[in-house]
Amino acid sequence: MVHDAHVGCGSNTAWREVRGERYSELANIPQLTLVVNGNHDIMVPTINSFILSQKIPQAQLIIYPDSGHGALPIFRAVRSSRQIVPKRFNLIVFNFARGKPMPSETPARSPGADWRALVCKNGTKEFAAAFAANPVLDTSVMYRPCVGVDAIESFFANTNDMYDSLTFTNETVDGAKTYLEWEGKAFGTDVGGTTIVTRDEAGLLGKIRLYHRPLQIVQLFSRRTR
């Protein structure tokens, strides 16, 4: 959405045909531009919104968590937000079209907050409903993958108590994948790793990859999960 005193709000229909170097025309947009997306949009990948905000000189970016196309909440845990998010979004667009500065809309969220909240619901119907059919968990501490919700539930039930502490330090969303970096302590030893979560077109969890470090921690977890 582009704000201009003369043209008001316009669409990107004129950009459908690629002309010249990729993204080159975006640098020529002088107007304030509002870029809005959900971080699980399967129609317009979220990374495209980041690229737009970086290439357009006066772009402002809003990424709504747990949301799909049109920034609409799509998961059970945020169904109560279906009334809140549209109202806040409408106010932002209204003020943006009038040339008012955009407040800091995207709430501060701790990295990994959504994933931690889901894992805390392990063993519940809500946890199971977040997964696609036959999801797969690959992990560096097991000899074979966990296939199916029951196997994944069992893994988390058996390993959560092994951590003395765990903090997510970074979260990156790239299309269907969410990359989570974390660190903490397990068995009295420093531990770190990465969790990669992949969602299908419906936003359901299809694949999880869980990597631990250092090697001695991998060996300790491996012995406990046999």
ABEGO torsion letter per residue (X at the ends): XBBBAAAEBBBAAAAABBBEBBGAAAAABABBBBBBBBAABAABBAAAAAAAAAABAABBBBBBBGBBBGGBBABAAAAAAAAAAAAAAAAAAAAAAAGBBBBBABBBBBBGAAAAAAAAABGBAAAAAABBBGBBBBBAABABBBBEAAAAAAAAAAAAAABABBBBABBBBBEABBBBBBBEBBGGBBBBEBBBBBBBAAGBBABBBBBBOBAAAAAAAAAAAX
